[in-house]
Amino acid sequence: MGKTKRNLIYQTLYQMLTLVLPFVTAPYISRVLGTENTGIYSYTYTTVNYFMLAALLGIETYGTRTISRVRNDQNALNKAFSSLFYCHICVAGLCLVVYMIYALCFSGAYRVYALIQALYILAELLNINWFFFGIEEFKITVTRNLVIKLLTIASIFLFVKDKGDLIVYITIMALGTFISQSFVWIFLRKYVKFVRASCSEIFQHLKPMSVLFVSVIATSIYRMVSKTMLGAMGELSSLGCFEYADKIIRMPLSIITAIGLVMLSKTSNMYVKDNKGAVSLVSKSMEAVLIFASAIAFGLCGIANNFAVLFFGAEYAYTGQLIEAMSISLIFMSWNNVLRTQYLMPKCKDKEYVIAVWAGAMVNIVGNLIFIRLWGATGAALTTSISYFVVSVVQSHYVKAELPVFQYLKRSAIPFAAGAVMLVCVKLVGHMLKCSWVTLCIQVLTGAIVYAALVLIYLKKSDSFLYAGLVKPFLKKLKPSK
């Protein structure tokens, strides 16, 4: 296996681990802490997250790119890493000071929680993942993350026993992140060493890092503003339900993100050599992604109510309604991911991407201000879906001259209709049977059979590349050899 493929696997695992492993503790924590304590954690963590983003200031993308360009020259590598890290220390140190002022003077009843979560900013101060990504040593970050995450999960089950252990839970989560970011320093000496850097060399990085930070913060607004507003308005129980609904919706995105990572480098190269081939590849990718996204979105909507009660507990029944309201956003997010990673980024259309993201961010802020007051967390969930729809519309406008956007919409109609039929069938099963794990399994099986049958009929009749390239060879393998 080539190094590029191995690194892609490591990077995909890294992204999936950050989502899946915390999800393992969700049924336990949701019952032990309850909706209000979960809401307090979500609110205080979202607040410190703003400072964490500011501390990073786009260095993960910019640092990775800068290091990758000089990794074959040891002297240049030492110089680049040193100047980048010194710049990062200045920015992150300032953010830590400002956050401590906030925690001590403005966090009110959540002061203790806020002070403990300062560990998150200290962790970002020591964050040098960008260096290891730049030299293509993904294995180090993935194995470290896996070990620390597993230890964190074990600590939660051992030490968090009742609602009075919220401080213990927050400490374990923050300390786990701090140890995780600190651990990679053990391996640093093998690859690079610190050298002197002038002030001009250090602060030359601020401008390009800030440009990348603009898109990062806009993207983060979708997740953070809703939680901040819910917490500020005292909707802590609703925020606890919203926190888990958001996690459920975002879990499938790790697969979509993995597809985007694979296709990014491929399409970037193809646009230079074969523009028509690249456009064809995007069309095929869009069809596959929308079929997958429609299945997950409508499937989640169908089982949401039963799943929320069974997985998180009866106290989180409201989470099911929020998952239903947010499920459609999966289709918009998937659409956006394809256009972003397979056209806008390979074609260096950063300006168009930033405009689309900020359009969605502004809609998100205004929508939350209006709808949270009217419908609470349900308003926040609906605003999330609307925001991603706006991003889809703006990105589609910028790519329509070269990509067949209307053809994508036409082809998505069948998976969308199949998903709607599946949703009705799954809901009917849920209404006819009592809420139980058996019922949930029957719902999932029913949905899978209905959706797969309808989509396979469509793929066969339309002579889709998916049928010819994937389904047909698979069916041939199932036939017994004569």
Disulfide bonds with the S-S distance in Angstrom:
none
